[in-house]
Amino acid sequence: MAPAQIEQVGRRSLARRQPLPEYVVGSKGGPWYTSHTYPTKVPPETIVPFIEASTMPGGLVADPFCGSGMTGVAAVLAGRQAALSDLSPGAVHLARNHTRRVSPDQLAETVLEFDRSWMRRAEHDLYWSSVHTEDGDVFGLARHTVWSEVYECPKCASEVVLWDATEPDRPLPRDIRCDRCKRWLDRRGNQPIASVPRWLTLAPESGGKLVHGDPTPEALYQIGKIARRKITRWVPTAPIHPSREMYIRSALHLRGVRTVADMFARRPALALSRLWHQIGLVQAVPVRQALQFAFTNTAWHASRMRRYNAKGGQRPLTGTLFIPQLVSEPNVFEVFRHQVRQVCRLYDVLPDGNVDVNQSSATDLCWIADDSVDYVFTDPPFGNNIHYADCNIVWESWLGDPTDNDREIVVNKSRRVEDGGKTVNDYQRLLTEAFCEAKRVVAKDSRVSVVFHNSDDAVWTALLDAVEDSGLRQAEVSILDKGQRSQKGYKSRRGELVPFYDLILTFKVAGKGIPRLNGAGDLAMDAVTAHLEALDNSTSPKRQVDYLYSVAVGAVIGGGEKPIGLSLRAFEQLCNDHFDRVDGAYFL
Ligand SMILES: C[S@@+](CC[C@H](N)C(=O)[O-])C[C@H]1O[C@@H](n2cnc3c(N)ncnc32)[C@H](O)[C@@H]1O
């Protein structure tokens, strides 16, 4: 949709100011969640009450860090328009497809046509297999193939397969024993020498339940033959540079990863490249794009990152590029059919809406006019937590160029600053630019809500300084519960505690010329509020700005702060924003 279609120019503001919820809780089971994975999706049902309290029906909501587009979904559900943007082409692809409905019947029909014309045959060619069971060998289509790391015994040079040492419901053992010479080997000090198919789940040709078992020798022979086949269609080969933060954190140098192509084993690469090519031939553009939407999630699932989990629910870890020791390789075509069904589930309930999505940095929203937006709801990256450009590259690069990570607003400590690394100060500077843009586009007296959390106080300070520097002022704080809390009430990432709940900080646009006050502003306003509370209702001189100014400056100095930026003019502006003014006297 062209930006011009969003009614921006010359319209009256559709901002509204009703109380915001103090606490919102969402679920991860809705169709917006299961249609495509994205790290840190915000459930749209938690955004809807913020939009409804801050805009009138038909109003315009903007999200300049839109990620998968959940703010857009919430706007559509609430009967508002939305203007979304993100630096990542992958995020833009998700945001567009999450907010633009395509006929589920047309999608289902196209997949049936794929099945009839080529997909069933291709599936048979790549996934026909057999397993040993107690009742004899069973033939059918492979659903999952578990690949296990293999180590070389340091004593007798035999192959030691990790899978053979694992037990269901137990963590992977650190020490594994060589069957031949009985020596134990510590996996931490040894590099795996290969990865081998060890366990199969298969849909029997006779129908009925899935069966699990060891692959037969013919199945192994077949898998080996496919692993030597040439890939004749395009697969992305975007480099994943070893200086990328997620490359380092996921130790990809131990997995021989140089490019995106290395994130896929041969059989999924053959299947994906064929599927991508066929989707590209679909004539109807909305159908083609919706199928590409199902495809990019399929590609993520079919990467080497998909973890085998004995309890089920096999999937890659979100927010990393980690390649596990036991990889569960799925049947690409079956995953794709499932993903299309998930997308149809979304389109079954998504109303038609008016959502414009652009690829741009939040630091430059030149495609949105000044004062044209009624409300901003946004969720910027939280410091050093997740590097979206790195995490998205595996599926995003199927769409073309991956995200320009030099412009990503994150703290990046793994690179030197001259090589694109970013300090907390850089992060703060870029966030300030982004908030200045948000302030420019939002109408006077409108709200800007920012989802945030971090366990590092330096990152919190950076965020709040950026808010203040851009001329936004804190107004209210709400708690966001995205659902599925762990027993402990907190998450743990790389051994570090990460807060489970996010905060939604809602700011309003400060008047012109308000300087930064840091802690001084709060001390001043707390003292003046307490002073006004203690007065009776008369219009005493103690309610005049000059008296209140003395109270404020006294409180700041008494509180051990300097009244930097607290000029009388700035203070008067603060009072105008916080209190009612009657004949020069201020009232709560
Ligand atoms: C926390 S995620 C947003 C997730 C989103 N709320 C959702 O529901 O999917 C932050 C987003 O900021 C984006 N981002 C990082 N730097 C950016 C920049 N300079 N301009 C715009 N977006 C940026 C990332 O690509 C990522 O999608």
The ligand as an SDF file (V2000), in Angstrom:
LIG
                    3D

 27 29  0  0  0  0  0  0  0  0999 V2000
   11.9280   -5.7270   19.9470 C   0  0  0  0  0  0  0  0  0  0  0  0
   11.8930   -5.9230   18.2080 S   0  0  0  0  0  0  0  0  0  0  0  0
   10.2520   -5.4920   17.8030 C   0  0  0  0  0  0  0  0  0  0  0  0
    9.3450   -6.6900   17.9120 C   0  0  0  0  0  0  0  0  0  0  0  0
    7.8980   -6.3250   17.6670 C   0  0  0  0  0  0  0  0  0  0  0  0
    7.3400   -5.6210   18.7830 N   0  0  0  0  0  0  0  0  0  0  0  0
    7.0510   -7.5350   17.3400 C   0  0  0  0  0  0  0  0  0  0  0  0
    5.9750   -7.6890   17.9480 O   0  0  0  0  0  0  0  0  0  0  0  0
    7.4370   -8.3400   16.4980 O   0  0  0  0  0  0  0  0  0  0  0  0
   12.8720   -4.5560   17.7290 C   0  0  0  0  0  0  0  0  0  0  0  0
   12.9530   -4.3090   16.2340 C   0  0  0  0  0  0  0  0  0  0  0  0
   13.7730   -3.1630   16.0120 O   0  0  0  0  0  0  0  0  0  0  0  0
   14.3580   -3.3210   14.7350 C   0  0  0  0  0  0  0  0  0  0  0  0
   15.4390   -2.3300   14.5890 N   0  0  0  0  0  0  0  0  0  0  0  0
   16.7090   -2.3410   15.0510 C   0  0  0  0  0  0  0  0  0  0  0  0
   17.3600   -1.2180   14.6840 N   0  0  0  0  0  0  0  0  0  0  0  0
   16.4720   -0.4720   13.9890 C   0  0  0  0  0  0  0  0  0  0  0  0
   16.5230    0.7970   13.3610 C   0  0  0  0  0  0  0  0  0  0  0  0
   17.6360    1.5270   13.3050 N   0  0  0  0  0  0  0  0  0  0  0  0
   15.4030    1.2460   12.7660 N   0  0  0  0  0  0  0  0  0  0  0  0
   14.2550    0.5230   12.7440 C   0  0  0  0  0  0  0  0  0  0  0  0
   14.1610   -0.7010   13.2920 N   0  0  0  0  0  0  0  0  0  0  0  0
   15.2510   -1.1830   13.9220 C   0  0  0  0  0  0  0  0  0  0  0  0
   14.7700   -4.7720   14.6870 C   0  0  0  0  0  0  0  0  0  0  0  0
   14.9210   -5.2070   13.3490 O   0  0  0  0  0  0  0  0  0  0  0  0
   13.5910   -5.4290   15.4120 C   0  0  0  0  0  0  0  0  0  0  0  0
   12.6510   -5.8950   14.4960 O   0  0  0  0  0  0  0  0  0  0  0  0
  1  2  1  0
  2  3  1  0
  2 10  1  0
  3  4  1  0
  4  5  1  0
  5  6  1  0
  5  7  1  0
  7  8  2  0
  7  9  1  0
 10 11  1  0
 11 12  1  0
 11 26  1  0
 12 13  1  0
 13 14  1  0
 13 24  1  0
 14 15  1  0
 14 23  1  0
 15 16  2  0
 16 17  1  0
 17 18  1  0
 17 23  2  0
 18 19  1  0
 18 20  2  0
 20 21  1  0
 21 22  2  0
 22 23  1  0
 24 25  1  0
 24 26  1  0
 26 27  1  0
M  CHG  2   2   1   9  -1
M  END
$$$$
